[in-house]
Each structure stands twice: as structure tokens, then as C-alpha cells.
Amino acid sequence: MPGLDSLTWHDVESWARQLVAPVALLMVTITAISLRLLPQSARRTARNILLSLGCFALVVVSPAGVSALEQSMTIFAAADTHEPVDAIVVLGRGRRLNPSRVATVAELWRTGRSPKIFVSGAGDAPLIVESLQAAGIPAEALAGEECSTTTEENAWFSRAALFPQGIKRVLLVTDGPHLWRSQMTYESVGFSVITHSSPLTEQLSRKRRLSLMTRETLALVAYGLKGRLGDRANLDIPSSVQNRLAKRRCWVGA
């Protein structure tokens, strides 16, 4: 079983397919038996409750419901105050979501939020840096690392790169569902964070959006249980990160 932070679309959808059918069958059976056993006077109330729950489920899986759920996942993140920051930090999240990040970060840079952009994420950082250069961002404004494979590692590799430069106040850019967990993880290692969400691509299906939000909910719980959201600013950079920095070429750009 993969770690919660490394869950993929396939993992979530596979588990959902395995769970939904038996759970749905069990619920239908329990409902049928309950309605049969309930006194006649209580059946109308029970039917109304079940109907309400059914309508709620339909709303959640509807386009408007998915959008509302997506927005609700950003409520607790530190909203963008439009203040200048030391650096704009953008987290890679796979090729399908990178174009939205590039457009968002390029616009933030053009409005003068920070002269520096730092990109974090294995496989994504070089591509995002290249795309930002193609969008007109000068090479000297761009840097990043391509060794981190989890949000936890994003934070530690970013700290290894940025703290020596005196960069601690950052504008963190990622998609809405990922925003709160990313903020808390970066804050836990010592960054001062405000956030700015990049929209999920319209090409992402409703099913994939729900899977993404499910993954984030599970990962948020896992990070809390593992102590990754508490204050760790006084801790040294983990040896696993230091070893990769010593053995691999992690840095991208300036």
C-alpha cells in the first residue's frame, strides 16, 4: 500500500471502485430493512431523510457541487494579502496542472510581488522553469529544485535553498485542494506563508477532481498524525534531504 502522500489517481479510483459497490449494496439493504421494520408513522420521516441525503450526494457530484467543495478546501489557507514577498514558490503537481501554475505565477511576477520565483518538484521544476522563460520571465529570476517527491520534501528542499539567501516570507502557489496542507507544511519548517491558488484545469474531469480532493483529505489527516504540521522550525534539515543534495544534482536555474 503506498504512502498517503504518494497516492495517485489510480490508487484512489481503484479503492473507490472496490468500496463503493459493496458499501452501496449494504446501505440499500439496511435502508430497505429499516423502512420495512419502522412503524408506519415513522416511514415518511425516514424516507424524507434518505431523500435529502440522496439530493445532497447528487449536489456534491454535480459540477456546481464539485466546484463548491473545491473552494471550501481553501477556506483555512492564508489568503493572498497582495503584499510583496521574498519569493514566489510554486509547487509542481504533474504535467496536467503545470500550465495553470505557469500562467498564475507569471502574472504574479509581472505585478511585482517578488523579483524571485522558486519552483519545487521532481519532474516538474525544469518544465515549469522552461515554460516561465517562454512566457517572458528572465532566467535570472528563476530557480528551483527537482529532487522533492512529496509536499513534505518540497518544504525541506525549499528551506535548504532559500533560507541561506535570507528568504523566509513566501507566496506559495499550488491548486486549491493542495493549498492548506502545503501552507501548514511550509510554516512548520519555518517559512512565513501567504497563499495563492492556481485554478484546476477545465480539462480535468469531475471524477478526477473528486479523486484529487479525496487524496488531499487523506494526506492532510496523515500529515497531522505524523507530526508534519507542528512547529519544526528549530529542527535540522532531515538527513534524507541532505544526502540527496550531496549525491544528486537537485538545483534548477539561477
C-alpha positions, 0 to 999 in steps of 0.5 A: 500500500503506498504512502498517503502522500504518494497516492495517485489517481489510480490508487484512489479510483481503484479503492473507490471502485472496490468500496463503493459497490459493496458499501452501496449494496449494504446501505440499500439493504439496511435502508430497505430493512429499516423502512420495512421494520419502522412503524408506519408513522415513522416511514415518511420521516425516514424516507424524507431523510434518505431523500435529502441525503440522496439530493445532497450526494447528487449536489456534491457530484454535480459540477456546481457541487464539485466546484463548491467543495473545491473552494471550501478546501481553501477556506483555512489557507492564508489568503493572498494579502497582495503584499510583496514577498521574498519569493514566489514558490510554486509547487509542481503537481504533474504535467496536467496542472503545470500550465495553470501554475505557469500562467498564475505565477507569471502574472504574479511576477509581472505585478511585482510581488517578488523579483524571485520565483522558486519552483519545487518538484521532481519532474516538474521544476525544469518544465515549469522553469522552461515554460516561465522563460517562454512566457517572458520571465528572465532566467535570472529570476528563476530557480528551483529544485527537482529532487522533492517527491512529496509536499513534505520534501518540497518544504525541506528542499525549499528551506535548504535553498532559500533560507541561506539567501535570507528568504523566509516570507513566501507566496506559495502557489499550488491548486486549491485542494493542495493549498492548506496542507502545503501552507501548514507544511511550509510554516512548520519548517519555518517559512512565513506563508501567504497563499495563492491558488492556481485554478484546476484545469477545465480539462480535468474531469469531475471524477478526477477532481473528486479523486484529487480532493479525496487524496488531499483529505487523506494526506492532510489527516496523515500529515497531522498524525505524523507530526508534519504540521507542528512547529519544526522550525528549530529542527535540522534539515532531515538527513534524507534531504541532505544526502540527496543534495550531496549525491544528486544534482537537485538545483534548477536555474539561477 
